[in-house]
Amino acid sequence: MADPVSDDERGLSDVLGYVLVFSLVVTSVLLVTVGGLSAVEDARDTERAQNAERAFDVVANNFAAIYERNAPSRSTELDLADSEIFYNSNSSISVRGGGQELISRNVRPVEMNVVGDRSVVYEGGAVFRENGDSISMVRPPPFLLTGGQVHLPVIQTTSPTIESAGSTTVLLRGVSTNRSVVTAGDEGSLVFGQVTVEISSPRFEAWERHFTDEGLDCTTFPATETVSCTLNLDSTFSMYVTLQRIDMSLIL
């Protein structure tokens, strides 16, 4: 026959049971709270990244007014909040007709770091989303490569110095300082059998995907972060290569 449980033992058992239940409740609350905070932070970071993309789409539209509609300058107001905007290291864009180099220019990308390794970049007329090692083009460059017409505007953004700004409101200003036609050939007058665009940039893989989708034959050189894409031409094509230089500045 089992020994009867004393009042002290019963009281101790009740206390232990209460402690265990309380611990489970606290643990559950903490897990829900931590998970909820993480979800809130992820949602906030995603919203900030989307806002940055929309802001850079406005930047691209304003710069397009310079190279498409001959505007002398354009400015875009950017509310950085907890983000940082800066000019990145130069990339390069070159165009060859046949084996002849038509133009080669360094271009200065402008980048907004949103949070962690999430960034948005304007480069060569295109806008890119960067999330760690994942880079995608969210706005294509203003190249025309269809319908027997080839128009390759080289958008050369420059800056006199390396600048950056964060946690404030700034104006990103672009001023047209050089606009010229590099080469032009109407239908029936082309002397090139092919045109090649070569871009050296950390975003070369995203450029390669874009040009491949446009029907160009591309080769990548990862060691130098370069992509070379070629389009074969015939006598029915017309081709224009233009240069638009835009000097950028950050105004606080």
The 8 nearest C-alpha neighbors of each residue, nearest first, counted from 0:
[[1, 2, 3, 4, 5, 8, 9, 6],
 [2, 0, 3, 4, 5, 8, 9, 6],
 [1, 3, 4, 0, 5, 8, 6, 9],
 [2, 4, 5, 1, 0, 6, 8, 9],
 [5, 3, 8, 2, 9, 6, 7, 1],
 [4, 6, 8, 7, 9, 3, 10, 2],
 [5, 7, 9, 8, 10, 4, 11, 3],
 [8, 6, 10, 5, 9, 11, 4, 12],
 [7, 9, 11, 5, 10, 6, 12, 4],
 [10, 8, 6, 12, 7, 11, 5, 13],
 [9, 11, 7, 13, 8, 12, 6, 14],
 [10, 12, 8, 14, 13, 9, 7, 15],
 [13, 11, 9, 15, 10, 14, 16, 8],
 [12, 14, 16, 10, 11, 15, 17, 9],
 [15, 13, 17, 11, 16, 12, 18, 10],
 [16, 14, 18, 12, 17, 13, 19, 11],
 [15, 17, 13, 19, 14, 18, 12, 20],
 [16, 18, 14, 20, 15, 19, 21, 13],
 [19, 17, 15, 21, 16, 20, 22, 14],
 [18, 20, 22, 16, 21, 17, 15, 23],
 [21, 19, 23, 17, 22, 18, 16, 24],
 [20, 22, 18, 24, 23, 19, 17, 25],
 [23, 21, 19, 25, 20, 24, 18, 26],
 [22, 24, 26, 20, 21, 25, 27, 19],
 [23, 25, 21, 27, 22, 26, 28, 20],
 [26, 24, 28, 22, 27, 23, 29, 21],
 [27, 25, 29, 23, 28, 24, 22, 30],
 [26, 28, 30, 24, 29, 25, 23, 31],
 [29, 27, 25, 31, 26, 30, 32, 24],
 [28, 30, 32, 26, 27, 31, 33, 25],
 [31, 29, 27, 33, 32, 28, 34, 26],
 [30, 32, 34, 28, 29, 33, 35, 27],
 [33, 31, 29, 35, 30, 34, 28, 36],
 [34, 32, 36, 30, 35, 31, 29, 37],
 [35, 33, 37, 31, 32, 36, 30, 38],
 [34, 36, 32, 38, 33, 37, 31, 39],
 [37, 35, 39, 33, 38, 34, 32, 40],
 [36, 38, 40, 34, 35, 39, 33, 41],
 [37, 39, 41, 35, 36, 40, 42, 34],
 [38, 40, 36, 42, 37, 41, 43, 35],
 [41, 39, 43, 37, 42, 38, 36, 44],
 [42, 40, 38, 44, 43, 39, 37, 45],
 [43, 41, 45, 39, 40, 44, 38, 46],
 [42, 44, 40, 46, 41, 45, 39, 47],
 [45, 43, 47, 41, 46, 42, 40, 48],
 [46, 44, 48, 42, 47, 43, 41, 49],
 [45, 47, 49, 43, 48, 44, 50, 42],
 [46, 48, 50, 44, 49, 45, 51, 43],
 [47, 49, 51, 45, 46, 50, 113, 44],
 [50, 48, 46, 52, 51, 47, 45, 53],
 [51, 49, 47, 53, 48, 52, 46, 54],
 [50, 52, 54, 48, 49, 53, 47, 55],
 [53, 51, 49, 55, 54, 50, 56, 119],
 [52, 54, 56, 50, 51, 55, 49, 57],
 [55, 53, 51, 57, 56, 52, 50, 58],
 [56, 54, 58, 52, 57, 53, 59, 51],
 [55, 57, 53, 59, 58, 54, 52, 60],
 [56, 58, 60, 54, 55, 59, 61, 53],
 [59, 57, 55, 61, 56, 60, 75, 62],
 [58, 60, 56, 62, 57, 61, 63, 55],
 [61, 59, 63, 57, 58, 62, 56, 64],
 [62, 60, 58, 64, 63, 59, 73, 57],
 [61, 63, 59, 65, 64, 60, 58, 73],
 [64, 62, 60, 65, 66, 61, 67, 59],
 [63, 65, 68, 61, 62, 67, 70, 66],
 [66, 64, 70, 69, 62, 63, 68, 67],
 [65, 67, 63, 69, 64, 68, 243, 62],
 [66, 68, 64, 63, 65, 69, 70, 62],
 [69, 67, 64, 70, 65, 66, 63, 71],
 [70, 68, 65, 66, 67, 71, 64, 175],
 [69, 71, 65, 72, 68, 64, 73, 66],
 [72, 70, 175, 174, 69, 65, 73, 176],
 [73, 71, 174, 173, 70, 175, 65, 74],
 [72, 74, 173, 61, 172, 62, 174, 75],
 [75, 73, 172, 171, 170, 173, 76, 72],
 [74, 76, 171, 170, 58, 77, 172, 73],
 [77, 75, 170, 169, 171, 74, 78, 168],
 [76, 78, 169, 168, 79, 170, 75, 54],
 [79, 77, 168, 80, 167, 169, 76, 166],
 [78, 80, 82, 166, 167, 168, 77, 81],
 [81, 79, 166, 82, 78, 167, 165, 168],
 [82, 80, 166, 79, 165, 83, 113, 114],
 [83, 81, 113, 79, 80, 165, 112, 166],
 [84, 82, 165, 112, 111, 164, 79, 85],
 [85, 83, 111, 164, 163, 110, 165, 112],
 [84, 86, 163, 110, 162, 109, 87, 111],
 [87, 85, 109, 108, 161, 110, 162, 107],
 [86, 88, 108, 109, 85, 107, 89, 110],
 [89, 87, 107, 90, 86, 108, 106, 161],
 [90, 88, 107, 106, 105, 87, 108, 91],
 [89, 91, 200, 106, 105, 199, 107, 88],
 [92, 90, 105, 199, 104, 198, 106, 89],
 [93, 91, 198, 104, 103, 197, 105, 199],
 [92, 94, 103, 197, 102, 196, 104, 198],
 [93, 95, 196, 102, 101, 195, 100, 197],
 [96, 94, 100, 195, 101, 99, 194, 97],
 [97, 95, 194, 99, 191, 98, 193, 100],
 [96, 98, 191, 193, 99, 194, 192, 95],
 [97, 99, 96, 95, 100, 191, 194, 195],
 [100, 98, 96, 95, 97, 101, 94, 191],
 [101, 99, 95, 102, 94, 96, 98, 103],
 [100, 102, 95, 94, 99, 96, 181, 103],
 [103, 101, 94, 93, 100, 104, 95, 181],
 [104, 102, 93, 92, 94, 105, 91, 101],
 [105, 103, 92, 91, 106, 93, 102, 155],
 [104, 106, 91, 90, 89, 92, 107, 155],
 [107, 105, 155, 156, 90, 89, 91, 157],
 [106, 108, 89, 157, 156, 90, 87, 88],
 [109, 107, 122, 87, 121, 86, 106, 110],
 [110, 108, 86, 121, 120, 85, 87, 107],
 [111, 109, 120, 85, 84, 119, 86, 112],
 [112, 110, 84, 119, 118, 83, 113, 120],
 [111, 113, 118, 83, 82, 114, 117, 84],
 [112, 114, 82, 118, 117, 111, 48, 47],
 [115, 113, 117, 112, 116, 82, 44, 118],
 [114, 116, 117, 113, 112, 118, 131, 130],
 [115, 117, 131, 130, 114, 118, 112, 129],
 [118, 116, 130, 114, 129, 113, 115, 112],
 [119, 117, 112, 129, 113, 111, 128, 116],
 [118, 120, 128, 111, 127, 110, 129, 52],
 [121, 119, 110, 127, 126, 109, 122, 111],
 [122, 120, 126, 109, 108, 125, 110, 127],
 [123, 121, 108, 125, 124, 120, 126, 109],
 [122, 124, 154, 125, 155, 140, 153, 106],
 [123, 125, 140, 122, 154, 141, 59, 121],
 [126, 124, 140, 139, 138, 122, 123, 121],
 [127, 125, 121, 138, 120, 137, 136, 122],
 [128, 126, 136, 120, 137, 135, 119, 129],
 [127, 129, 119, 135, 134, 118, 136, 137],
 [128, 130, 134, 118, 117, 133, 119, 131],
 [131, 129, 117, 133, 116, 132, 134, 118],
 [130, 132, 116, 133, 129, 117, 134, 115],
 [131, 133, 130, 134, 129, 116, 117, 135],
 [132, 134, 130, 131, 129, 135, 128, 205],
 [135, 133, 129, 128, 132, 205, 130, 202],
 [134, 136, 128, 205, 127, 137, 129, 133],
 [135, 137, 127, 138, 205, 126, 128, 139],
 [136, 138, 127, 126, 135, 128, 139, 125],
 [139, 137, 126, 125, 136, 140, 127, 56],
 [138, 140, 125, 136, 141, 137, 126, 124],
 [141, 139, 125, 124, 142, 123, 138, 126],
 [142, 140, 124, 139, 143, 152, 151, 125],
 [141, 143, 151, 140, 150, 144, 152, 149],
 [144, 142, 150, 149, 145, 141, 151, 148],
 [143, 145, 149, 148, 142, 150, 213, 146],
 [146, 144, 147, 148, 143, 149, 213, 214],
 [145, 147, 148, 144, 236, 149, 143, 237],
 [146, 148, 236, 145, 235, 237, 149, 144],
 [149, 147, 237, 146, 236, 145, 144, 238],
 [148, 150, 238, 144, 143, 237, 239, 151],
 [151, 149, 239, 143, 142, 238, 240, 152],
 [150, 152, 240, 142, 153, 239, 241, 149],
 [153, 151, 241, 242, 240, 154, 150, 142],
 [152, 154, 242, 155, 241, 243, 151, 123],
 [155, 153, 123, 243, 124, 152, 244, 156],
 [154, 156, 244, 106, 243, 153, 245, 157],
 [155, 157, 245, 106, 107, 246, 244, 154],
 [158, 156, 246, 107, 247, 106, 245, 155],
 [157, 159, 247, 160, 246, 248, 107, 161],
 [160, 158, 157, 161, 246, 247, 248, 162],
 [161, 159, 158, 162, 86, 248, 157, 247],
 [160, 162, 86, 163, 158, 159, 85, 87],
 [163, 161, 85, 160, 86, 164, 249, 248],
 [162, 164, 85, 84, 86, 165, 161, 83],
 [165, 163, 84, 83, 85, 162, 166, 167],
 [164, 166, 83, 167, 82, 79, 84, 81],
 [167, 165, 80, 81, 79, 82, 83, 168],
 [166, 168, 79, 165, 80, 78, 169, 164],
 [167, 169, 78, 77, 79, 251, 76, 170],
 [170, 168, 251, 77, 250, 76, 171, 167],
 [169, 171, 76, 250, 75, 249, 172, 74],
 [172, 170, 249, 75, 74, 248, 169, 76],
 [173, 171, 74, 248, 247, 73, 170, 249],
 [172, 174, 247, 73, 246, 72, 245, 74],
 [175, 173, 72, 246, 245, 71, 176, 247],
 [174, 176, 245, 71, 72, 177, 244, 246],
 [175, 177, 244, 245, 174, 246, 178, 243],
 [178, 176, 244, 243, 175, 179, 245, 242],
 [179, 177, 243, 242, 244, 176, 180, 175],
 [178, 180, 242, 241, 181, 177, 243, 240],
 [179, 181, 241, 182, 240, 242, 183, 178],
 [182, 180, 241, 240, 179, 242, 101, 183],
 [183, 181, 240, 180, 239, 184, 241, 101],
 [184, 182, 239, 238, 240, 185, 181, 180],
 [183, 185, 238, 189, 237, 188, 239, 186],
 [186, 184, 237, 188, 187, 238, 189, 183],
 [185, 187, 237, 236, 235, 188, 234, 184],
 [186, 188, 234, 189, 235, 185, 236, 237],
 [189, 187, 185, 186, 184, 190, 234, 237],
 [190, 188, 184, 191, 187, 234, 185, 186],
 [189, 191, 188, 192, 184, 96, 97, 234],
 [192, 190, 97, 193, 96, 189, 194, 232],
 [191, 193, 232, 97, 231, 233, 190, 194],
 [192, 194, 231, 232, 97, 191, 230, 96],
 [193, 195, 96, 230, 229, 95, 97, 231],
 [196, 194, 229, 95, 228, 94, 230, 197],
 [195, 197, 94, 228, 227, 93, 229, 95],
 [196, 198, 227, 93, 226, 92, 228, 94],
 [199, 197, 92, 226, 225, 91, 200, 93],
 [200, 198, 225, 91, 224, 90, 203, 226],
 [199, 201, 90, 202, 203, 224, 198, 225],
 [200, 202, 203, 224, 199, 204, 90, 225],
 [203, 201, 200, 205, 204, 206, 134, 224],
 [204, 202, 206, 200, 205, 201, 226, 225],
 [205, 203, 207, 206, 202, 208, 226, 219],
 [204, 206, 208, 207, 203, 202, 135, 136],
 [207, 205, 203, 209, 204, 208, 210, 202],
 [206, 208, 204, 210, 205, 209, 211, 203],
 [209, 207, 211, 205, 206, 210, 212, 204],
 [208, 210, 206, 212, 207, 211, 205, 213],
 [211, 209, 213, 207, 212, 215, 208, 206],
 [210, 212, 215, 214, 208, 213, 209, 207],
 [211, 213, 209, 210, 214, 208, 215, 207],
 [214, 212, 210, 211, 215, 209, 144, 145],
 [215, 213, 211, 212, 210, 216, 230, 144],
 [216, 214, 211, 230, 229, 210, 228, 213],
 [215, 217, 229, 228, 211, 230, 214, 218],
 [218, 216, 228, 227, 215, 229, 211, 207],
 [217, 219, 227, 226, 228, 220, 216, 207],
 [218, 220, 226, 225, 221, 227, 217, 207],
 [219, 221, 225, 222, 223, 224, 226, 218],
 [222, 220, 224, 223, 219, 225, 226, 203],
 [221, 223, 220, 224, 225, 219, 199, 201],
 [222, 224, 225, 221, 220, 199, 200, 226],
 [225, 223, 221, 199, 200, 222, 201, 203],
 [226, 224, 199, 220, 223, 198, 203, 219],
 [225, 227, 219, 198, 197, 203, 218, 220],
 [226, 228, 197, 218, 217, 196, 219, 198],
 [229, 227, 217, 196, 216, 195, 215, 197],
 [230, 228, 195, 216, 215, 194, 217, 196],
 [229, 231, 215, 194, 193, 232, 195, 216],
 [232, 230, 193, 192, 229, 194, 233, 215],
 [233, 231, 193, 192, 236, 230, 234, 191],
 [232, 234, 235, 236, 192, 231, 189, 193],
 [233, 235, 187, 236, 186, 189, 232, 188],
 [236, 234, 186, 233, 187, 147, 237, 232],
 [237, 235, 147, 186, 234, 148, 233, 232],
 [236, 238, 185, 186, 148, 184, 149, 147],
 [239, 237, 149, 184, 183, 150, 148, 236],
 [238, 240, 183, 150, 182, 149, 151, 184],
 [239, 241, 151, 182, 181, 152, 150, 180],
 [242, 240, 180, 152, 181, 179, 153, 151],
 [243, 241, 153, 179, 178, 152, 180, 154],
 [242, 244, 178, 154, 177, 155, 66, 153],
 [243, 245, 155, 177, 176, 156, 175, 154],
 [246, 244, 156, 175, 174, 173, 155, 176],
 [245, 247, 157, 174, 173, 158, 156, 175],
 [248, 246, 173, 158, 172, 157, 245, 174],
 [247, 249, 172, 171, 250, 158, 173, 246],
 [248, 250, 171, 170, 172, 169, 251, 247],
 [249, 251, 170, 169, 248, 171, 172, 168],
 [250, 169, 249, 170, 168, 167, 164, 171]]
